[in-house]
Structures are given as structure tokens and as C-alpha cells.
Amino acid sequence: MGHEVWEVGDAYEAYVGRWSRPVAREFVSWLAVPAGRSWLDVGCGPGALTTAALATAPGRVTGVDRSPGFLADARSR
């Protein structure tokens, strides 16, 4: 496992991704952002935080990342 951990969703998932989703849910809950607000997830990776933000009934969610592989994975969610 090398640099692909930071470029490929499945490799990231096996490394730390399985922890990202529960942490993202807790973090988003802690933020208590009102529904209808816009979110910007910079360095979104495969989309754990973006997905958690979508559960808040946002007005808009935008995720950006420099890894095309992570973006593809985030879009598939």
C-alpha cells in the first residue's frame, strides 16, 4: 500500500476509510449547522464528510479534491 491510499477509494477505505464515516457523522452532528446551508468540503477524499453533510438537508454541498480517484468515489456515493 503506497501512494494509492491517497488516490483510490478502495485502498483508502481499507486503510482509514472505515473510521472516516462514523467520525464524519459525529463531527457534522457536533457542528449543528442549520438545514438549508451550503457546505464546502475541501479535500473531500472519497466523500465521508460530504456524505454526512448531505444528511443535514443542505442547500448545497460541494466537495473538492485533487485526486480524480477520490472524486470518482465520492460522486458514486
Buried (B, 14 or more C-beta within 10 A) or exposed (E): EEEEBBBBBEBBBEBEBEEBBEEBBEBBEEEEBEEEBEBEBEEBBBBBBBBBBBEBEBEEBEBEBEBEBBBEBBEEE
